Amino acid sequence: MMGGLSFAIGPAIGGLFYDAGGFELPFFFLGGVVLVVDFINFFLLPEQGTKNEEPGSLIGVVSIPAIWVALTTTVMAAAAFSFFNPTLSIHLKGLDFTVIQISLIFLGWGLVYAVVSVIWGAVADATVSYCREA
């Protein structure tokens, strides 16, 4: 869901910053936010893991059929987003869409992704898992 929200909100906010300050402003703003969040996380996040933890088996994970279904759908969704993000905006710009209109189209696409991911998550949580233990 958070990935879908970021696909939705990112282009909309980026479009507003682009209109306000040009090409560089969205990058400078996001870079500043990342630096501030990294600095805060350095002091707030606890150390993770203990020395007594056993590593899991990758072979055990990839032997679960449901993992391959999830992996395939994730790769397909990432490929679709990676293909459409750079090409759709260029196509819409050629059709005389404004930057704000293009960012709103991406907002709708990301919101649909976020809502559907919540619905499928609820369905997956309500379904009995028949996967064998890794």
N, C-alpha and C positions, 0 to 999 in steps of 0.2 A: 504494500500500500504506500509506503513512504517513497519508494522508487517512482510510483505513478504520480504521487503528489509533486515530487521534484520535477518530473517531466511536465507536469501541468503548470506549476508556479514559476519554474525557472525561465521559460521563454516569455511568459507574461511580464515578469519583473525585468528581465533582460531587455525586452522591447521598450518598456518605459524608460529605462536608463539609457538605451540607445537614442531614443527620441530626445531625452533631456541633455545628454552630453556627448553624443557621437559614439563611434565604434569602441573607443578605449574605456569609457566609463564602466560598462558592465564588468570588464575584466579587472579593473582596478578595485572596484567595490567588492567583488567576490574574493579577490586576493586578500584584501584587508580583513574581510570576515573570517576567512580561513586562518589567517595569522592570529587573530584574536581568540578564536575558538581553540586552536592548537595550544596557545599559551595557557588558557584556562584549563584545558584537559590535562596538561602536564602536571598541574598541581592538584586536580580534583580526582582523577582516576586512580583507583587502588592498583597495586600490583596483582597480576592474575596468575593463577596456577600455583601448584605446590610441587615439591620435589617428589612426592609420593604418587603422582598421577601416572597411570599407564597410558601410553599412546594407543589409539584405536587402530584397527586394521583397515587399510584402504581396500584390500581385497574383500573384506567382509561388507564394506559399504557398497562397492560396485556390483556385488552379487545380488543385491536387492533389486528386483525388477522395477519397482516404483521409482527408484532413484533414476533409472534410465528414462522413464516417462517424464519426470520433472526436469531432468537435464535437457532432454530434447525440446520440450516446450520453452524452457528458459533460453536456449540457444536460438530458437526460431523467433521468439519475441525480441531478443537483443538484435538479431539480424534485421528484423523489420524496422525497429526504431533507428538503427544505425544507417539503414538505407534511406528511410523517409525523412529523417531530420534534416540532412543537408540538401536533399534534392527538392523536397516539397516547398521549402521557403523560396528557393530560386524560381520554381515554376509559378508560385503565387505572386511573386514580385513581378514576373513577366505579364501577369494578368491584371496589373495595376492595383494590387492589394497594398494597403499601407502596412507599416511595420506593426502597428497596434493590432490590425485585423489579423495578420499572420500569427502574432503571438496569441491571440484569442483562439485561433484554430488549434494551435498546439495545446492551449489550456484545456480545451474540450477533450482532445485526444488523451491527455494525461489523466484527466478526471475520470473518464470512462475506464481506463486501465486501473486506476486506484479503486474504484467502486467494485469492478469485477473481481479484483484480487481479494477483496474482503469477502465477497460472496463465496468464491471458490475456497477460501480459507475456512469459512464456516462449514461448507459442505465436507471438506476434507477432515475437519475436526469431528464432525458428526458421524463419519463413516468408520466402520470397523476395519482395522488394518489387518491384512492377511500376510504381511511380509514376515519372513522368518527373522529371527534375532541374528544380529551380526556378531 
